[in-house]
Amino acid sequence: MSVWATVMVYGLADEKVRSQLRTMLLVEAICLPFMGVLTAFMLAGDTTSQLGLWGLTGDVVCIAMYAAPLSTMGEVIKTRNSGSILVPLTVTTLLNASLWTMYGLAIIDPYVYIPSGLGSVLACAQLALVYSTRPRGVGLKELEAGGYHDGRAPGGRPP
């Protein structure tokens, strides 16, 4: 699914982002088949090691996905403009990560609840950052509606 999403946005990205996407796809194209061979032949019969390897791989991918906005958060803190953070996406991420965290806790699976819990914490941090850098007079309800996500006050004026 992530490969499909990457390919879909590739044409919309600038050259710097395209270069990063190519690197990411190259790493995936090398690592994932290698891990498949590793688990099929070298770890054959050792189910615990196979589950551990794929569990950690899933965790790394999940944490990378949830940590992706960290670079944006640094820019938001510097500029005090939260226009680069989409509130509806962040709320959805919080809901998704929270549900997966609860599920992971219910089945007692650290491969599920640890990265999802981290995702919940990061999404809460993003929402707190958006709320603390919003233009004066704009509440969370307006931010969630997407009307002020560019960091500007009503009428398009800078805050």
C-alpha positions as a Python dict, from the first residue, in 0.01 Angstrom:
ca = {
    (1, 'M'): (0, 0, 0),
    (2, 'S'): (279, 245, 86),
    (3, 'V'): (455, 170, -242),
    (4, 'W'): (132, 249, -430),
    (5, 'A'): (93, 579, -241),
    (6, 'T'): (456, 669, -312),
    (7, 'V'): (417, 604, -683),
    (8, 'M'): (94, 808, -693),
    (9, 'V'): (251, 1122, -540),
    (10, 'Y'): (582, 1092, -726),
    (11, 'G'): (464, 1304, -1020),
    (12, 'L'): (344, 1581, -788),
    (13, 'A'): (671, 1611, -594),
    (14, 'D'): (961, 1848, -658),
    (15, 'E'): (1302, 1705, -751),
    (16, 'K'): (1436, 1692, -393),
    (17, 'V'): (1136, 1490, -276),
    (18, 'R'): (1152, 1270, -585),
    (19, 'S'): (1512, 1187, -501),
    (20, 'Q'): (1410, 1093, -146),
    (21, 'L'): (1125, 879, -280),
    (22, 'R'): (1360, 697, -520),
    (23, 'T'): (1601, 627, -234),
    (24, 'M'): (1320, 498, -15),
    (25, 'L'): (1188, 269, -288),
    (26, 'L'): (1540, 140, -356),
    (27, 'V'): (1590, 55, 11),
    (28, 'E'): (1253, -122, 19),
    (29, 'A'): (1331, -309, -303),
    (30, 'I'): (1656, -440, -153),
    (31, 'C'): (1561, -499, 211),
    (32, 'L'): (1221, -665, 184),
    (33, 'P'): (1322, -942, -61),
    (34, 'F'): (1638, -1001, 144),
    (35, 'M'): (1424, -1043, 455),
    (36, 'G'): (1195, -1280, 267),
    (37, 'V'): (1492, -1498, 172),
    (38, 'L'): (1630, -1474, 524),
    (39, 'T'): (1306, -1592, 683),
    (40, 'A'): (1237, -1859, 419),
    (41, 'F'): (1579, -2025, 417),
    (42, 'M'): (1805, -1911, 700),
    (43, 'L'): (1540, -1896, 972),
    (44, 'A'): (1329, -2184, 841),
    (45, 'G'): (1168, -2369, 1128),
    (46, 'D'): (1244, -2095, 1383),
    (47, 'T'): (902, -1935, 1403),
    (48, 'T'): (993, -1715, 1699),
    (49, 'S'): (1282, -1552, 1509),
    (50, 'Q'): (1069, -1512, 1196),
    (51, 'L'): (790, -1341, 1391),
    (52, 'G'): (1044, -1121, 1569),
    (53, 'L'): (1211, -1014, 1246),
    (54, 'W'): (886, -927, 1071),
    (55, 'G'): (743, -769, 1386),
    (56, 'L'): (1042, -539, 1420),
    (57, 'T'): (1028, -457, 1049),
    (58, 'G'): (663, -360, 1082),
    (59, 'D'): (746, -150, 1386),
    (60, 'V'): (1022, 38, 1203),
    (61, 'V'): (787, 115, 912),
    (62, 'C'): (507, 220, 1149),
    (63, 'I'): (733, 443, 1358),
    (64, 'A'): (878, 602, 1043),
    (65, 'M'): (524, 678, 926),
    (66, 'Y'): (423, 835, 1258),
    (67, 'A'): (753, 1025, 1291),
    (68, 'A'): (739, 1174, 940),
    (69, 'P'): (579, 1503, 1059),
    (70, 'L'): (863, 1569, 1305),
    (71, 'S'): (1055, 1774, 1049),
    (72, 'T'): (744, 1983, 989),
    (73, 'M'): (700, 2030, 1362),
    (74, 'G'): (1047, 2183, 1386),
    (75, 'E'): (958, 2434, 1116),
    (76, 'V'): (627, 2515, 1289),
    (77, 'I'): (806, 2584, 1616),
    (78, 'K'): (1058, 2812, 1440),
    (79, 'T'): (804, 3010, 1237),
    (80, 'R'): (507, 2986, 1477),
    (81, 'N'): (296, 2900, 1170),
    (82, 'S'): (114, 2567, 1173),
    (83, 'G'): (3, 2590, 811),
    (84, 'S'): (200, 2282, 713),
    (85, 'I'): (11, 2056, 956),
    (86, 'L'): (-326, 1934, 831),
    (87, 'V'): (-557, 1910, 1131),
    (88, 'P'): (-807, 1659, 985),
    (89, 'L'): (-521, 1424, 893),
    (90, 'T'): (-366, 1462, 1238),
    (91, 'V'): (-699, 1392, 1411),
    (92, 'T'): (-744, 1084, 1192),
    (93, 'T'): (-390, 971, 1273),
    (94, 'L'): (-461, 1012, 1644),
    (95, 'L'): (-782, 810, 1618),
    (96, 'N'): (-614, 536, 1411),
    (97, 'A'): (-309, 508, 1637),
    (98, 'S'): (-524, 509, 1951),
    (99, 'L'): (-743, 228, 1822),
    (100, 'W'): (-440, 19, 1724),
    (101, 'T'): (-286, 88, 2066),
    (102, 'M'): (-600, -36, 2242),
    (103, 'Y'): (-609, -343, 2018),
    (104, 'G'): (-240, -415, 2085),
    (105, 'L'): (-299, -386, 2459),
    (106, 'A'): (-605, -612, 2435),
    (107, 'I'): (-409, -890, 2266),
    (108, 'I'): (-91, -809, 2463),
    (109, 'D'): (124, -760, 2153),
    (110, 'P'): (411, -511, 2195),
    (111, 'Y'): (470, -517, 1818),
    (112, 'V'): (133, -344, 1789),
    (113, 'Y'): (92, -128, 2100),
    (114, 'I'): (443, 24, 2121),
    (115, 'P'): (461, 190, 1776),
    (116, 'S'): (90, 276, 1783),
    (117, 'G'): (121, 430, 2128),
    (118, 'L'): (414, 636, 2002),
    (119, 'G'): (197, 743, 1708),
    (120, 'S'): (-76, 856, 1948),
    (121, 'V'): (174, 1062, 2147),
    (122, 'L'): (316, 1223, 1831),
    (123, 'A'): (-32, 1304, 1697),
    (124, 'C'): (-124, 1465, 2032),
    (125, 'A'): (197, 1668, 2014),
    (126, 'Q'): (105, 1787, 1664),
    (127, 'L'): (-245, 1889, 1774),
    (128, 'A'): (-103, 2074, 2076),
    (129, 'L'): (140, 2252, 1845),
    (130, 'V'): (-135, 2349, 1601),
    (131, 'Y'): (-353, 2474, 1885),
    (132, 'S'): (-70, 2673, 2046),
    (133, 'T'): (35, 2838, 1717),
    (134, 'R'): (-313, 2914, 1582),
    (135, 'P'): (-407, 3271, 1490),
    (136, 'R'): (-582, 3471, 1763),
    (137, 'G'): (-955, 3415, 1779),
    (138, 'V'): (-942, 3080, 1600),
    (139, 'G'): (-1063, 2782, 1799),
    (140, 'L'): (-993, 2414, 1753),
    (141, 'K'): (-1330, 2367, 1581),
    (142, 'E'): (-1228, 2605, 1299),
    (143, 'L'): (-887, 2438, 1274),
    (144, 'E'): (-1049, 2094, 1244),
    (145, 'A'): (-1274, 2225, 967),
    (146, 'G'): (-960, 2311, 774),
    (147, 'G'): (-1051, 2675, 728),
    (148, 'Y'): (-739, 2809, 895),
    (149, 'H'): (-485, 2536, 839),
    (150, 'D'): (-261, 2774, 642),
    (151, 'G'): (-190, 2970, 960),
    (152, 'R'): (-364, 3286, 841),
    (153, 'A'): (-636, 3481, 1017),
    (154, 'P'): (-983, 3524, 863),
    (155, 'G'): (-974, 3711, 534),
    (156, 'G'): (-629, 3575, 447),
    (157, 'R'): (-445, 3835, 655),
    (158, 'P'): (-131, 3722, 840),
    (159, 'P'): (-197, 3681, 1215),
}
